[in-house]
Amino acid sequence: MEHQSLLEKSILTTICYFDIFDYPLTLVEIWKWLFMKDWNPQEKVDLTALHKILDQSAYLKKNIDSRSGFYFLKGRQKTVEIRKERYNIAEVKFRKAQKIIRLLRLIPFVKMIAICNTLAISNSRRRADIDLFIITKHNRVWQTRFWTTGFLKLFGLRPLPNKTQDTFCASFFIDENNLNLNKIAIKDDVYLPYWISQVYPIYDEGIYKKFVQENQWVRDELQNSLFVRPTARRKVNAVPLIKQVLSPFCRLLPEQIFKHFQLKIMPARLKALANKDSRVIIQDHMLKFHDIDRRDEFKKLFYQKLADTSNE
């Protein structure tokens, strides 16, 4: 009974987390993203056991409903239609992202371009931008960011205060030798393990597998996480020949020139926040410009929702 109780709590915890994003879960998704922070690593749960307890548990039936194959908190059935609508929106955004990523992949030092945040799980709002997470060759984050943001700005694809829909936010770069993101976790970070496990690689030169290996620590909470296996229709293939031609030209100027130029034109608010916490990180192996980092907000919402649900 103790194990069953732990499973019940884990299921409710998982559904509470995704409810923050109006995202009901299928049975397989509950299993894949099951929050297992307090579990013994040797304990496992399969889909059969999960389905059985969802079907029979009075505790879960008191807090959870299901419809059309999705599970959600009581009174939140509207999230099923929200998820379906956002999936269709996301399909359009993925196709737009592929077109731009086909061009960005030509930047010689790009090793991976991934979709991140809510679009990665096809849960995007219509007016949302498209968030990119980019992995570069060692010691090439500054030059890669220069060419990436320059291209996006040239074609009017960067977000503006009055224009965000289908623009591209390239605000997170790391190099291939600094893939472990545990160092940017905040205290009791609920969001980051899910974020890492949901990053969706559109263009990948084989570095995603290493990224997964370097971030196995997320399994401390998400033991069943399968990370992402991109479908063929969402992938963009490599173009090694063109990159080999362009690479010598991009190496003519040293990395420090790109760094100096970008620091010179960088907004003062970003430089003021740099390296004070994990919101804005300006280093030679990582560039992260999330001056509005909502992880603390999501954590508070999550624990409040969990407390409210448990007390009902």
Number of C-alpha atoms within 10 A of each C-alpha: 6 7 10 13 13 13 21 18 18 21 22 22 22 20 25 27 23 17 19 14 14 20 26 28 22 16 15 14 16 23 22 17 25 22 27 23 14 10 17 9 12 6 9 11 12 10 13 10 13 18 14 10 19 21 11 10 13 12 15 18 15 12 17 21 16 18 11 8 10 19 23 25 21 14 10 16 18 11 20 20 14 16 21 14 16 20 18 15 19 23 16 12 22 20 13 14 21 18 11 14 19 17 11 19 25 18 19 25 24 26 21 26 26 21 23 21 20 20 25 22 18 20 22 24 19 16 12 19 20 27 21 25 20 27 29 27 18 15 19 26 27 29 24 25 24 14 17 18 17 14 16 18 13 9 8 12 21 21 19 10 5 6 13 17 17 20 21 21 18 21 17 20 26 26 24 23 15 15 19 18 16 16 7 14 15 16 8 10 15 20 19 17 22 19 17 21 22 23 22 25 24 24 26 20 17 11 18 23 11 13 18 18 12 16 16 18 15 21 17 16 19 21 23 20 20 13 19 16 9 12 8 9 10 16 18 17 13 17 13 12 9 13 16 12 11 14 14 11 10 16 13 8 11 12 17 14 12 19 19 12 12 15 15 11 8 11 10 11 10 18 16 10 17 19 14 10 11 18 20 24 23 20 14 16 21 21 20 21 21 15 15 8 12 11 17 15 10 17 19 12 16 21 15 13 17 18 13 11 17 13 7 7
